[in-house]
Amino acid sequence: MKPIKIGLLGLGTVGGGVVTVLTRNAHEIARRAGREVIISHAAAKEYDAGAIEGLDRIDRITDDGFAVVNDPEVEIVIELIGGYSPAKELVLQAIENNKHVVTANKAMIAVHGNEIFSAAQERGVTVAFEASAAAGFPVIKAIREGLAANRIHWLAGIINGTGNFILTEMRDKGRDFAEVLKEAQELGYAEADPTFDVEGIDAAHKLTILGSIAFGIPLQFEKTYTEGISGIERQDVAYADELGYRIKHLGISRRTDAGIELRVHPTLIPARRLIANVDGVMNAVLVQCDAAGPTLYYGAGAGSLPTASSIVADVIDAVRALTTDPENRVPHLAFQPDAMSDLAVLDMADISTAYYLRMQAVDRPGVMSAVTTILGNLGISIEAIIQKEPEAGAGHVPVIMLTQRVQERNMNEAIRQIEALDTIAGNVHRIRVETLD
């Protein structure tokens, strides 16, 4: 059979990895796909030719992405330029030209995926996006296909390696956030502008995708609650450890009677949980189902070759799909397009969880009584309290509380009232707590 010709958009770190994997493993890939797979046309504004193994195997390299997606010989387009535009326009043009698409672009899928998948459905082509979430391991395929017989209750994931590296270093070495962030940038884990990583936007893109696949709801990035780790202090990490917890930046999606939770935020989880011991730049996703029970997926969340592994696996699936009836392919978002749910995504104020609270209190009798009265009046029960000894000459002492589960709306009001007390200095620092059992 004739080889399948691929059009590649982007020859950066991941694009170079794709070229390397397709070249290095060409024979194995052909055995799995049933046909030889070659990159015939690529587009990139700039690239390091000497750093890409197999670049000489590409017939044409241009700086015009539309020349690639409009090439009549190209049957599958791999989009690796990232961002919203022109990636979206290139993908839609490829679909219009009846080409299958493989992408690692979580931002584009999270924000524009509904439109893209609808266009692909109309044209009878597929858009594969395994590398858009936890790129180094196939969690999307696991949820969409491996767990297809299950009713999924919830999932929780460490889905940004940069944030996980920072929190791990803060815990293991007692370092400050700013210091570790600087090192992460020097090591290439974080961008010069680290906002997407440390403020949770990258993780929110990925959680939007995972939540949609898990629960059969449309992609709704704008409704995903997003909170980063820049407010986490070294003392919070130490206090969490003292209480038997670790702080992880989690993406959590849960089915409730009222709707679907979609939230990304720092979270205390018990130190004994497997996912609490995922350290450094590694990612992990824990999925709780009715039949399979808990399943944990672990691996690299980024990197040239790990990401290329997922992309090329999607290419193999796309090659197999070329001869498959479009009506009987695996649905993009796991559920048939006409069976998607209209369950609402819950507002953060409507979600219930437990809380870690840290505050600076005046060192005199009666202060904690006023705080606990506020909590009690709002139905908030206290699980544990740590009150540190005051330092010499200090007028305030740190007080740490763990609460039982309560609706966030009530906790917001409690924090407002506590911060208004003249015996509490500054803001109350809040971190949510999940036991994941």
C-alpha positions in Angstrom: 0.0 0.0 0.0 1.1 3.6 -0.6 2.6 5.4 2.4 0.4 7.8 4.3 1.7 11.4 3.9 1.8 13.6 6.9 1.8 17.4 7.0 3.5 18.8 10.1 2.9 22.3 11.5 5.8 23.3 13.8 9.4 22.1 14.1 10.1 23.2 17.7 10.9 20.9 20.6 7.8 18.7 20.2 7.8 18.9 16.4 11.4 17.8 16.3 10.5 14.9 18.7 7.8 13.8 16.3 10.2 13.7 13.4 12.7 11.7 15.5 10.1 9.2 16.6 8.6 8.7 13.2 12.1 8.2 11.7 13.6 6.1 14.4 10.6 3.8 14.8 9.4 3.8 11.2 9.4 0.0 10.9 7.5 -0.6 14.1 5.0 2.2 13.3 4.3 0.7 9.9 3.7 -2.7 11.5 1.2 -1.2 13.9 -0.5 1.1 11.4 -0.6 -1.3 8.5 1.1 1.3 6.2 4.3 3.3 6.1 3.9 6.8 7.6 6.1 9.6 6.3 6.2 13.4 6.8 6.0 14.8 3.3 5.4 18.5 4.0 6.3 20.6 7.1 5.9 24.3 8.0 7.9 26.3 10.6 9.0 29.9 11.0 12.3 28.8 12.4 13.9 25.6 13.6 17.3 24.1 14.5 18.1 21.7 11.6 21.1 20.2 13.3 19.1 19.2 16.4 16.4 17.2 14.7 17.1 13.6 13.8 15.5 12.6 10.5 14.8 16.1 9.2 16.4 15.2 5.9 13.6 12.7 5.3 11.0 15.5 4.9 10.4 16.3 1.2 9.4 20.0 1.7 9.8 22.5 4.5 8.1 25.9 4.2 7.1 28.8 6.4 3.5 28.7 5.2 1.2 26.6 7.3 -1.7 26.9 4.9 0.4 25.5 2.1 0.7 22.3 4.2 -3.0 22.0 5.1 -4.0 22.7 1.5 -1.5 20.2 0.0 -3.7 17.6 -1.7 -1.2 14.8 -1.0 -1.3 15.3 2.8 -3.9 13.1 4.4 -3.1 13.8 8.1 -2.1 17.1 9.6 -0.2 17.3 12.9 -0.6 20.8 14.5 2.2 21.7 17.0 2.4 25.5 16.8 0.3 26.0 19.9 -1.9 28.9 21.0 -5.3 29.9 19.7 -4.5 31.5 16.4 -3.5 30.7 13.7 -3.7 27.2 15.0 -7.5 27.2 15.0 -7.8 28.5 11.5 -5.2 26.0 10.2 -7.0 23.1 11.8 -10.4 24.2 10.5 -8.9 24.5 7.0 -7.4 21.0 7.3 -10.8 19.7 8.3 -12.5 21.6 5.5 -10.0 19.8 3.2 -11.2 16.4 4.6 -7.9 15.7 6.4 -7.6 14.1 9.8 -5.9 16.2 12.5 -3.6 15.4 15.4 -2.8 18.1 17.9 -1.1 18.7 21.2 -2.7 22.1 21.6 -4.6 22.0 24.9 -5.5 25.7 24.8 -7.1 25.5 21.4 -9.0 22.3 22.3 -10.2 23.7 25.7 -11.4 27.0 24.2 -12.4 26.1 20.6 -12.8 22.3 20.7 -16.6 22.3 20.5 -16.5 24.1 17.2 -13.6 22.0 15.9 -15.2 18.7 16.7 -18.5 19.8 15.2 -16.7 20.6 11.9 -14.8 17.3 12.0 -18.1 15.4 12.6 -19.7 17.1 9.6 -16.7 16.2 7.4 -16.3 12.7 8.6 -12.8 13.2 9.8 -11.2 12.8 13.3 -9.3 15.2 15.5 -7.0 13.4 17.9 -5.6 15.2 20.9 -4.1 12.7 23.4 -1.0 14.9 23.9 -3.1 17.8 25.0 -3.3 16.6 28.6 -0.6 14.8 30.5 1.3 14.4 27.2 3.6 11.6 28.1 0.9 9.0 29.0 -2.4 8.1 27.5 -4.9 9.2 30.1 -7.4 10.5 27.5 -7.5 7.1 25.8 -7.8 5.4 29.2 -10.8 7.5 30.2 -12.5 7.6 26.8 -11.9 3.9 25.8 -10.4 1.9 28.6 -13.0 3.0 31.2 -15.9 3.3 28.7 -18.0 0.8 30.7 -17.8 2.8 33.9 -19.7 5.7 35.5 -16.9 8.0 36.5 -17.4 9.6 39.9 -14.4 12.0 40.0 -10.9 12.6 38.8 -8.0 14.5 40.3 -4.7 15.2 38.6 -1.3 16.8 39.0 -1.3 18.0 35.4 1.3 20.7 35.3 4.9 19.6 35.8 6.3 23.1 36.5 4.0 23.7 39.5 4.7 20.2 40.8 8.5 20.8 40.6 8.1 24.1 42.5 6.0 22.5 45.3 8.3 19.5 45.6 11.4 21.7 46.0 9.6 23.9 48.6 8.8 20.8 50.6 12.0 18.8 50.3 14.4 21.7 50.7 12.5 24.3 52.6 12.9 26.8 49.8 10.8 29.9 48.9 8.5 30.0 45.9 10.3 32.8 44.1 13.7 31.1 44.5 12.4 27.8 43.0 10.5 29.5 40.2 13.8 31.2 39.1 15.5 27.8 39.1 12.6 26.3 37.1 13.1 29.0 34.5 16.8 28.3 34.3 16.2 24.6 33.9 13.6 25.2 31.1 10.7 23.9 33.1 9.0 27.3 33.2 8.8 30.0 30.5 10.2 33.5 30.9 6.6 34.5 31.6 5.4 31.7 33.9 1.8 32.8 34.3 0.2 29.9 32.5 2.0 27.4 34.7 2.1 28.9 38.1 -1.4 30.6 38.0 -3.1 27.4 36.9 -4.2 28.3 33.3 -2.3 25.4 31.7 -3.8 23.0 34.2 -7.3 24.5 33.7 -7.0 23.9 29.9 -6.2 20.2 30.6 -8.8 19.7 33.3 -11.5 21.2 30.9 -10.6 18.5 28.4 -10.5 15.6 31.0 -13.7 16.7 32.7 -15.5 16.8 29.4 -14.4 13.3 28.4 -15.2 11.9 31.9 -18.7 13.3 32.1 -19.8 13.8 28.6 -20.3 17.6 28.8 -19.3 20.3 26.3 -15.9 21.9 26.7 -16.4 24.9 29.1 -13.0 26.4 29.9 -14.5 29.7 30.9 -16.4 28.0 33.8 -13.3 26.2 35.2 -12.3 27.7 38.5 -8.6 28.5 38.4 -6.2 29.4 41.2 -2.4 29.2 41.1 0.4 28.4 43.5 2.1 31.8 43.7 0.5 32.5 47.1 1.8 29.3 48.7 4.4 30.1 51.3 7.2 27.9 52.7 5.4 27.8 56.1 2.2 26.4 54.6 4.2 23.5 53.2 5.8 22.9 56.6 2.5 23.1 58.5 0.8 20.8 56.0 3.6 18.2 56.6 3.1 18.6 60.3 -0.6 17.8 59.9 0.2 14.7 57.7 -0.6 16.3 54.4 1.2 17.5 51.2 0.3 20.4 49.1 -0.3 19.6 45.4 -1.6 21.8 42.6 -4.6 19.7 41.6 -7.2 19.7 38.8 -10.4 18.2 40.2 -13.6 17.3 38.4 -16.4 15.6 40.2 -20.0 14.6 39.4 -22.5 15.7 42.0 -26.3 15.7 42.1 -26.2 19.5 41.5 -23.8 19.4 38.5 -20.2 19.0 37.6 -17.2 20.5 39.5 -14.3 21.8 37.4 -11.6 23.4 39.6 -7.9 23.9 39.7 -6.2 25.1 42.9 -3.6 24.2 45.5 -4.9 21.3 47.6 -3.8 19.5 50.8 -4.0 15.8 50.4 -3.0 13.1 52.9 0.7 12.2 52.6 -0.1 8.5 52.4 -2.0 8.8 49.1 0.0 7.6 46.1 -0.7 10.8 44.2 0.7 12.8 47.1 4.1 11.2 46.3 4.3 12.2 42.7 7.2 14.6 42.7 9.3 16.8 40.5 8.0 17.5 37.0 6.0 14.2 36.8 2.2 14.2 36.3 -0.4 11.8 37.5 -4.2 11.5 37.2 -6.4 9.5 39.6 -9.8 8.4 38.3 -12.5 7.0 40.6 -15.1 4.8 38.8 -18.0 2.6 39.9 -16.8 -0.6 38.4 -13.0 -0.4 38.0 -12.7 1.6 41.3 -9.6 3.9 41.6 -7.1 3.8 38.7 -3.9 5.9 38.7 -2.0 7.1 35.5 1.5 8.3 36.0 4.3 9.6 33.7 6.0 12.5 32.1 3.6 15.4 31.5 5.8 17.1 28.8 9.0 16.9 27.0 10.0 16.3 23.4 9.9 12.5 23.1 7.2 11.7 25.7 4.9 14.2 23.9 5.9 12.8 20.5 5.0 9.3 21.8 1.4 10.4 22.3 1.2 12.3 19.1 2.5 9.4 16.9 0.1 7.0 18.7 -2.7 9.4 17.6 -1.3 9.3 14.0 -1.4 5.5 14.0 -5.0 5.7 15.2 -5.8 8.2 12.4 -4.2 5.9 9.8 -6.4 3.1 11.0 -9.4 5.4 10.9 -8.9 6.2 7.2 -10.8 3.0 6.3 -13.3 3.1 9.1 -16.9 4.2 8.8 -17.0 7.7 10.2 -20.2 7.0 12.1 -18.5 4.2 14.1 -15.3 5.8 15.2 -14.5 6.6 18.9 -16.3 9.9 19.6 -14.0 12.9 20.2 -15.3 13.5 23.7 -16.1 9.9 24.6 -19.9 10.2 24.3 -21.9 10.3 21.1 -22.4 13.9 19.9 -26.2 13.6 20.3 -25.8 12.2 23.8 -23.8 14.9 25.4 -25.1 16.0 28.9 -26.4 19.5 29.7 -25.3 19.1 33.4 -24.3 22.5 34.7 -20.7 23.3 35.7 -21.0 24.4 39.4 -19.9 27.8 40.6 -17.0 27.6 43.1 -19.2 29.0 45.8 -21.5 26.0 45.5 -18.7 23.4 46.0 -18.1 21.7 49.3 -14.6 20.8 50.5 -12.5 20.9 53.7 -10.1 23.8 54.4 -6.7 24.6 55.8 -6.7 28.1 57.3 -3.7 30.1 58.4 -4.0 33.4 60.3 -1.9 35.7 62.5 -3.7 36.3 65.8 -3.0 38.7 68.7 -1.4 36.7 71.5 -4.0 37.2 74.2 -6.9 35.2 75.7 -10.3 35.1 74.0 -9.0 35.5 70.4 -9.6 32.0 69.3 -13.0 31.9 71.0 -14.1 34.7 68.7 -12.8 32.9 65.6 -14.4 29.6 66.5 -17.7 31.3 67.3 -17.7 32.8 63.7 -17.0 29.3 62.3 -19.6 27.6 64.5 -22.3 30.2 63.5 -21.7 29.3 59.9 -21.8 25.5 60.5 -18.1 25.0 60.1 -16.6 22.3 62.3 -12.9 22.3 63.2 -10.9 19.1 62.6 -7.5 20.3 64.1 -5.8 23.4 65.4 -2.1 24.2 65.7 -1.2 27.3 67.7 2.5 28.1 67.6 4.4 29.7 70.4 5.1 33.4 69.9 8.6 34.5 69.0 10.3 36.9 71.4 8.8 40.3 71.1 6.2 39.3 68.5 2.7 40.5 69.1 1.0 37.9 66.9 1.2 34.1 66.7 0.4 31.9 63.7 -2.7 29.8 64.1 -3.5 26.9 61.7 -6.8 25.2 61.4 -8.2 22.3 59.5 -12.0 22.3 59.0 -14.4 19.6 58.0 -16.2 19.8 54.7 -18.3 22.9 54.2 -19.8 24.8 51.3 -17.3 27.4 49.9 -20.0 30.1 50.2 -20.0 29.7 54.0 -16.2 29.7 54.2 -16.0 32.9 52.1 -18.3 34.6 54.7 -16.4 33.1 57.6 -13.1 34.5 56.2 -14.7 37.9 55.7 -15.8 38.0 59.3 -12.5 36.7 60.7 -10.5 39.2 58.7 -12.7 42.0 60.2 -11.7 41.1 63.7 -9.2 43.6 65.2 -7.3 40.7 66.8 -6.5 39.2 63.4 -3.6 40.7 61.4 -3.7 40.7 57.6 -5.5 38.1 55.4 -6.6 34.6 56.3 -4.7 32.2 54.0 -6.9 29.4 52.7 -6.0 26.1 51.0 -8.6 23.5 50.1 -8.3 20.0 51.5 -9.3 16.7 49.7 -8.9 13.2 51.1 -9.4 11.5 47.7 -10.9 8.4 49.2 
